[in-house]
Amino acid sequence: MNFNFKLVILLSSFFTLVSLILPSCESRADWKGENQALIQKHGLEERKLPGLPTSSIAPNLPAGKVKESNSIEKKEFYPGVLATIVWGNGVMRAEFDLESEASLPEEELPSDRFLFVLEGNIEHWIEGETVPMMSREREEPDGIHSATPRLDFVFQEKGTKSAVKAGTSGAKLMEVTSPIRLDYLQKLGGDGSQSEIEDIETFQSPTILPNRIYDLYDIQLTPLADGANSRLISGNNLLLSFISMDPNSSFPPHIHPEEQLLFVLRGTNEEVIMDNTHSMKPGDMVRIPGNMVHSAEIGEEGADVLDVFWPSRPDYLEKEKERMEAFHAIVPEDAKLELVIDGKKSTPELYFTEGPKWMNGKLYFSNMYFDQDFNGDPKKSSTVEMDPDGTYRNITEGKMQTNGLYPYRNGNLLVCDMMGHRVVEMTPKGQVVSVLAHEYNGKPIDGPNDIVTDAKGGFYFTDPQFTMEAEKYQPGRAVYYVSPDGEINRITEPNDFAMPNGIVLSPDGKTLFINNTYDNESWFPVQSEKDNYVWAYDVKEDGSISNEREFAKLFLTPEVLDRGGRSSSADGMAIDKNGNLYVATYYGVQIFDAKGEFVGMINLPSFPVSLCFGDEDMKTLYIVSYSKVFKIRTNQEGFVQYL
C-alpha cells in the first residue's frame, strides 16, 4: 500500500440524515473560545495537525457530551443483523449483533477496517480464504478448570474482499473504519446527490499485518502514564487504545491534536471535559475533538476504556516501539508458545502441574490432584520426570502430593511434600533420602509450597497453609529459612502475607523475592498489606531478611478489580542471569526487569501456574498450566542455584 497517496471516495449521494446528521461540524459553537482560556489556565501547548480533510457530514457524537449506548438507535442492516453506528470526523464505530448463521455480505471494503469478535464465533471470508474467528470469556479458575480470555481481531485495508457468517450461537462484532462509511450512512436513512470524503494525506505504518488474525490479549501492554497501560493497535489512519487504568488513578488536564472517541468498557470514570465533570459507566461514550482540554479521575475498581484516535498518534506509537524493543530483548519476535504435553491426551494423566525445575537434562514437576474445590489427594498425585522431547513418566506415585521442587546436592531434588507437612530430599528415581524440615517450635509445619536454595546449601520455603486440615499447626502463613546445618527459622511474621507463594533468590544471592497470591477477598480468611506485589528483601549472612520493599506491581484481571480484590493468583517465579523476573499469574506470565519495571506478558490459553528455565542453554522457559506443559524460547539464560 502507498502510504503517501490521497484517497478520495466519490459516491453519487448527498445525505440529509435528518436526526442522525447534525447541522454543523460541532454541537457547541462556543466551546473553542472557552477551551482556549482553559489551555492557558493549565499551561498547555496547543498543536495543530495540517492537512486533515474536512467533510460536510457532521459527527453524530456531539463534542464533549457523554452519550449512553442505549441512546443510539439500532438499525437492521441485513437479515438477522442489527447495527449501532457512531462516528466522528474521521472514524466510524459499528457494533453488529448477528443472529445464528446471519451474514455480513461479500463486499470490497470502501475504507480501512478493524474487525473484532466481541462474542461468539464467525467464519470470515478474506480474499477467497475462510478463516475462523472467535471470542471467549475468562473462566474463573478452580481445581480442574482454567481458561484465559480470547478476543480475535483483524486489520483490513481498503479494497479487501470480505464476508462474514456467524456461528450457530450468533456473534457480536465491533468494526472501526476510517474514513467513515457512506454506505452505512445511507442505510441509516440518507439521500441526495453527490458527496466526497477524503482520507488523511500522511499515514502511519500499521503496527500489525493486514488480513492476519490476532488475539487482542497477545498485544503487549504499553505504559502511557503512571497507572495507565494500553494495548495499542494502529492502522494507516487511526489508532485503537485498549487502556486499563488503575483504581483511584488520576490524570491531569491535557490535550492532543487528534480527535478521540472514548468508550467505557468496564469500571467507572469521572471524565472532566473543559472543567465539566461527567460520570461515565460501561457503555457510555464521548467524542473529544482535537485540543479539547480533558482529565480523568478513576473509580475504586479501575476502568477499562477503548480510545479511538484519528489520525493515529505518533507519540503513542513511539511508546509502543520502546515497549516492544524491551520485550523482544527477552522474548524474540519470532518466538511461539509451544504445547509440549497435553496431559488429558497422554498417560500418565496430568491434573494440576506445579513446581517445575530443570536438572540433569530433564524437567521435573509435580502432578497434584485436586477436585473442583481444590481438595487434594496424595493417593492420586505424582512427581514427574520429562525428557526434552516431551515424553514423561512418574518417579513417585500415590505417596505424596508434592509441590515446589528445586535442585539440591548430589543431583537430588528438594521437594515440598505439601500434604505431608515436610520438606524432603529425593533422588531422581523418587526415593526419599532424608527429611530436611518438618516442624518449627515443636509443632509440624503446615504446607510447604515453593522452595529455593542459597549458595551455602541452606534453603527458603513458603508455607501458605494450603492444606486440608481445618485446624493449622502454626499461628499463620509464613516464610521459613533452613540453614545449611538444619536449623529452621521463621523469617516473616505469621500472616504478614495473606498467602505467600512463589519465592526466588537473585543470582548474586543478595535479594529474596516473595509474591502474594490472594488479598482483599471476602472469601479468604486472611487479609494483609501486601496486595498484588512481588516483595523484595535484603538477605543477611545468617539467612534472615531485612529492608522489606515493593518490587513489582502485578496486573490484576477485570474480574478481580470488579470485586475490589487484589488477588493476582501469583504462583511460581523464575529469574534469569540478568535479574529479569518471570511471574506466573492469573493474567499470564508477567515479566519485570531487574529494577521491577514491567517489561511484558506471555499470554497462554489457560492460567499459568509455575515456570522455570531449561534446555541445554537454559534459554527455554517451561510453563506448567493445569494438565498442560508449554515452552517458549527466550534470549535470556535462566538462573538456577545448582549446588
Protein Blocks (a to p, Z undefined) as FASTA:
>chain_A
ZZkbccdddddddddehjmpcfbfbfblklmmmmmmmmmmnopacdddehiacdfbdcfb
dghiacdfklpccddfbghiacdddddfkbccddddddehiacdddddfbdcddddfbhc
ddddeehiacdddddddddddfkbccddddddddddehiacdddddfkopaddddddddd
fklmmmnopacjbdcddddfbdcddfbdehiacdfklpccddfbghiacdddddfkbccd
dddddehiacdddddfbdcddddfbdcddddeehiacdddehiacdddehiacdddddfk
opadddddddddfklmmmmmmmmmmmmmmmcfklccddfbdcklbccddfbdghiaceeh
iacdddddddfkopacfklgccddddfkopacdfbehkbccfbddddehhiacdddfkno
pacdddfkopafbdfbfbeehiacfbdcbdcddfkopacdddehpafbfbdfbfbdcddd
ddfkopacdfbdehkbfbacbdcddfklpaccdddfbgcifkbcbdcfklpadddddddf
kopaehiacfbdcdddfklmmnopabekiacddddfkopacdddfkbccdddfkopafbd
cddfbdcfbdcdedjkopaccddehjbccddddfbdcddddZZ
